């Protein structure tokens, strides 16, 4: 739904769409940490769990350093690809 609202809504000042994206990325890290081994084995090989954790930490603790284009890419491409891989 975040992507459906579009990039303009995401980039708007004080955007609730951006805040929702932050929450999704933060909880995505938690989800990956709770995956059973069988599902974790299905994660895409190019997925860096370290990068996921760093992005989560930046969003959680120092959001002013977050780069919106990275958050958008994660929401639009990376999280859906992981979901397809583990639910597949």
C-alpha positions in Angstrom: 0.0 0.0 0.0 2.9 2.3 0.6 4.1 2.0 -2.9 0.6 2.4 -4.2 0.4 5.9 -2.7 3.4 6.8 -4.9 6.7 8.4 -4.6 5.3 12.0 -4.4 3.3 11.1 -1.3 6.4 9.3 0.2 8.6 12.3 -0.4 6.2 14.9 0.9 7.3 16.9 4.0 6.1 15.2 7.2 4.8 12.3 5.1 2.8 9.6 6.9 3.6 7.3 4.0 7.3 7.7 4.7 6.7 7.1 8.5 4.8 3.9 7.6 7.7 2.8 5.4 10.1 3.3 8.3 8.0 1.1 10.5 7.9 -1.6 7.9 11.7 -1.6 7.5 12.2 -1.7 11.2 9.8 -4.7 11.7 11.2 -6.4 8.6 14.5 -6.8 10.5 12.7 -8.3 13.4 10.8 -10.7 11.1 14.0 -11.9 9.5 15.5 -12.6 12.9 12.5 -14.8 13.8 12.3 -16.9 10.7 12.6 -20.7 11.2 15.8 -22.2 9.7 13.9 -23.7 6.8 12.5 -20.3 5.8 15.8 -18.5 6.5 17.4 -20.9 4.0 15.1 -19.6 1.3 16.3 -16.0 1.7 17.8 -14.5 -1.5 21.6 -15.0 -1.6 22.2 -11.3 -2.3 20.3 -10.2 0.9 22.7 -8.8 3.4 21.3 -9.2 6.9 24.0 -6.8 8.1 22.7 -4.1 5.7 19.1 -4.8 6.9 20.2 -4.4 10.5 22.1 -1.2 9.7 19.2 0.3 7.9 16.9 -0.6 10.8 19.3 1.0 13.3 19.5 4.2 11.3 15.7 4.4 11.0 15.2 3.5 14.7 17.9 5.7 16.3 19.0 8.4 13.9 16.3 8.9 11.3 17.8 12.2 10.0 20.7 10.2 8.5 18.3 8.0 6.6 18.3 8.4 2.8 14.8 8.3 1.4 15.9 6.7 -1.9 17.2 3.7 0.1 14.1 3.4 2.1 12.0 3.6 -1.1 14.1 1.0 -2.8 13.7 -1.4 0.2 9.9 -0.9 0.2 9.4 -1.1 -3.5 11.8 -3.9 -4.5 13.7 -5.6 -1.7 11.1 -6.5 0.8 8.6 -7.8 -1.9 11.5 -10.0 -3.3 12.2 -11.5 0.1 8.6 -12.2 0.8 8.2 -13.9 -2.6 11.3 -16.0 -1.9 10.2 -17.2 1.6 6.5 -17.7 0.9 7.0 -18.8 -2.7 
